[in-house]
Amino acid sequence: MLELVNINKGLEEYRNTEEDLLVDVREKNEYIGGHIPGAVNEPLSAINRTTLPKDRPLFLYCLRGTRSKKAAGILKKLGYGQVKNIGGITGYHGDLER
């Protein structure tokens, strides 16, 4: 069952955390089509080869929250200690960057 996560609450926490990264785990074509301003793209399909810094808090999102939940689990297994799934962009209320 998919855990319900409020992306807007997650973004508020992201904005109040220092030295963090907002990570869009959707595929590159989805990211290019519109993403939350400031987000970096690290597709789930390549997450096991990531070079994201391990010493920074990571806030992950995707379309609905399923892929970001899976990516968070993979990153934790890879030794990332500060990883948070903030849900899906479908619940985001704000401008998109293209």
Stockholm file with secondary structure:
# STOCKHOLM 1.0

chainA/1-98         MLELVNINKGLEEYRNTEEDLLVDVREKNEYIGGHIPGAVNEPLSAINRTTLPKDRPLFLYCLRGTRSKKAAGILKKLGYGQVKNIGGITGYHGDLER
#=GR chainA/1-98 SS CCCCCCHHHHHHHHHTSTTCEEEECSCHHHHHHCBCTTCEECCGGGGGGCCCCTTSCEEEEESSSHHHHHHHHHHHHTTCCSEEEEEEGGGCCSCCBC
#=GC SS_cons        CCCCCCHHHHHHHHHTSTTCEEEECSCHHHHHHCBCTTCEECCGGGGGGCCCCTTSCEEEEESSSHHHHHHHHHHHHTTCCSEEEEEEGGGCCSCCBC
//
